[in-house]
Amino acid sequence: MGIGEKIKYYRIKANMTQKDLAEQLHVTNQAVSRWENDEAEPSFDTLRAMTTLFECTMNDFFDMKSETPEPIREVKIVERVVPQETKQVLALCENCNKPIYDTADIHRFEKRIRNGRTSETRTCVYCTECKDEVLAKQKKLADQKRANEISILKKRRLRSFIWPTIIFGILLAIAISVFRDGDAQTRTFTLVTAFLAFFFSASLFLKNNFMEDLWFNIASWGFVRLPGVIMEFSLTGFIIGFLIKIVLWIFGLLLGIITMLLATILGMLISPFVYPYALVKNFKQVAGTVPFEDA
């Protein structure tokens, strides 16, 4: 009896298949089959490993008694190989390069790509895992942006309380000290001016209304370009031209002061109606019911 038959005998006795023995010895099924058919011989180290598996000695492989051992019925294990259906790759994730086999796992995102000084918007294909990661990052950025917006709105609201109150206190102190002995109309005018200054400055600090644009638009009326002066090329012409320029500059300055004063008066008159609306709008912007307007 050759070594191949002995290997087969002890394998069957140990209730092992060729596949089981191949896995234990870390070889292929074909190698075990060739050993048992005496087409090849295992190495000495492999035979030593078999003695451990079969609980026998090396002499059992080489000096085994000649009598025929008791036949052992071999149990044949029939393995059915089921061919695996190959899935078609529908797309490739542009973030992790993972192939996508299912249409439900294909997600498209608009991505801004810069190319030198120019940029373009391109549609990128992501898998489900990368899509969830992108959405999580977008949500985190949106939450951070919203937190910054709320912080700005609350600071504006606080400033609209503090600084206008300081301005009102200063004007009220001036009214009490300067017009202490004045008539009732003067004191009333000063007090009303202090209240209007409070509402006007508070509306400007909130920045969610049209008061700032209104003031700048009206004040800009006085800052116009005055016509140039043609001077005679002489000392007298130079002096006259210089004096005319000074007069025009003073006129432009007075015109600018008048328009700024007009803009301030108009803003103060309508600010008591604007400030309550702007304050309510600020609370709604913090709550998220009204869009944030960055100014």
Secondary structure, DSSP 4 states (H G I P E B T S, - for coil): --HHHHHHHHHHHTT--HHHHHHHHT--HHHHHHHHTTSS---HHHHHHHHHHHT--HHHHHS--SSPPPP-PPPP-PPP-PPPPPPPP-EE-TTT--EE--GGG-EEEEEEEEETTEEEEEEEEE-HHHHHHHHHHHHHHHHHHHHHHHHHHHHHHHHHHHHHHHHHHHHHHHHHHHSTTS-HHHHHHHHHHHHHHHHHHHHHHH-SSSHHHHHHHHHGGG--PPPP----SSHHHHHHHHHHHHHHHHHHHHHHHHHHHHHHHHHHHHHHHHHHHHHHHHHHHHHTSS-----
